[in-house]
């Protein structure tokens, strides 16, 4: 059978299956390089595995289990589940048990447990972040995880792909600051929701999204963009490599890796170009369909802000929060919480005196791994990928700005406007 040119995602899947010359629509058996389990999905998967008669897992080097031992159990039932998790892990022979890491996927990226060109699976929604480095993260069920623990392959259908190239006019082209340039405060997550709107969700559902033209985006921005995959029902998001991205990867990753690009003449279900000048700061409601610009929601009162959780607060984000709060005091009517992604992020923030500045400013800083829900997330403005109903979700800059203004507001208006008295607004804050 002649070779069919493959997209980047199909090439990656080709590397983890014994099937030859795979194309979109093929049903394949894949063996991921890493299985990532958190406390909740890990316990469910281990129970299913042991109930099916499983003993010691087949490939312990491919499995990593994270526990939340650094946090106090909120009740007796939670303490019992934690004990069950440790007992089940010992019974199954899991060797790589990582306690108190904070956000599991952030730790995986931080420690290079997955590198570009590899496949990892998990029940965690933030697993899609791996697409930001040119790897592939797939969210699977507890039953899928149990099967992988038993040495079985992961059955999946090779997806069709959508290719979107980001375009931007740069000042050096002679056009100056015209339409086409990405606004300085627009982040990767904001670009995703602009892309989702312009390409349409119907074209994305069930397909792999490959994104090119990411020059000027840091790895953190690319990971934030990829993390939003769960909001469009896509198979996964894959950021295509470029010179800037590879240069940053080489500073972070010590072990060998392979970047993947689509082959010449690879076929896509849909291709498009996205003008970055159209991307705006965005805020989400209960679902991605409630996507609004920060201007449309300007003045919406906010009483609680939770920055971090599920991989949304790395060291770069902590610095941004400090920079904003140093320029403007927290609004006295707002509770502001911050959860660093990992222990290493927390340590680095301590060394750089960022934590003390936050605490002195009135921000409550919590241990990595703290659940946003435990801080009273309902009615709050969060930065996480997923959140309970009744919340707003925005980027770190939007969240820090709201904590100072007492309302959702464009960051550039923060110093131009006086402290907002929420009594002047006709809107009522969401129930807390």
FENTAVEN-V83319 format. One line per field, one symbol per residue. ss: DSSP state (h for helix, s for strand, l for the rest). phi: phi as a letter, one per 40 degrees, with the letter a starting at -180 (. if undefined). psi: psi as a letter, one per 20 degrees, with the letter a starting at -180 (. if undefined). A space follows every 10 residues. Layout:
ss=???
phi=???
psi=???
This chain:
ss=lllllllhhh hhhhllslll llllllssss lllsssslhh hhhhhhhhhh hllllllllh hhssssslll lllllhhhhh hhhhhhhhhh hhllllsssl lslhhhhhhh llllllllss ssllhhhhhh hhhllssssl lhhhhhhhhl lllsssslll ssssssslll hhhlllllll lllllllhhh hhhhhhhhhl hhhhlllsss ssllllllhh hhhhhhhhhh hllllssssl llhhhhhhhh hhllllllll llllllllls ssssshhhll lssslllhhh lsslllllll sllsssssll llllhhhhhh hhhhhhhlll llllsssssl lshhhhhhhh hllhhhhhhh lllsssllll lhhhhlllll ssllllllll lssslhhhhh hhhhhlslll hhhlllllll lhhhllllll ll
phi=.ccbdbcccc cccdcbbccb fcbdgccbbb bccabbbcdc cccccccccc ccgcbcccbc ccbbbbbbcc bcccaccccc cccccccccc ccgcccbbcf cgcccccdcc cfcbbdgbbb baccccdcdd ccbgbbbbcb cccccccccc gccccabccc bbbbbcbacb dccgcgccdh cccdccbdcc cdcccccccg ccccdgbcbb bbgcdgcccc ccccccccdc cbgccibbcc cacccccccc ccbcccabcb bccdgccbca babbcccccb cbbbccaccc caccccbdgc cbbabbbhgf gbaccccccc ccdccccacc cccbcbbbbc cbcccccccc ccgccccccc chccbbcdgd cdcccgccgc bbbccbaccg bbbacccccc cccccgacac dcccccbcdc cccccccbcc db
psi=pqpppqrggh gghhijqiqq lqrpiqproq nqhpoppagg hgggghghgh hjjqdpqhmh ijpppprlii qpphrhghhh hgghggghgg hikphnooqk hcpghhgggg jkhprqjrpq qriphjhihh hhjjappppr rhggggghhi jrroprppqr qpppppqppq hiiiibmrqh qpqhiprghh hghgghghhp hhihpiqpop prkjpiprhh hhhhghhjhi jjkqgrpooq qrggghghgh hhphqqrpqp qqqpjqpqhq qrpooiiipr pqpqchriik pqqhhhjpio qphppoorpl kjmahhhggg gggghhipqq pijpppqpoq grhhggghhg hjkhghhggh ijpopqqpip phhijmhpir orjrgqrrqj rqprrggggh ghhhhjqpqp hiigihqrpp oihiqiqqqq p.
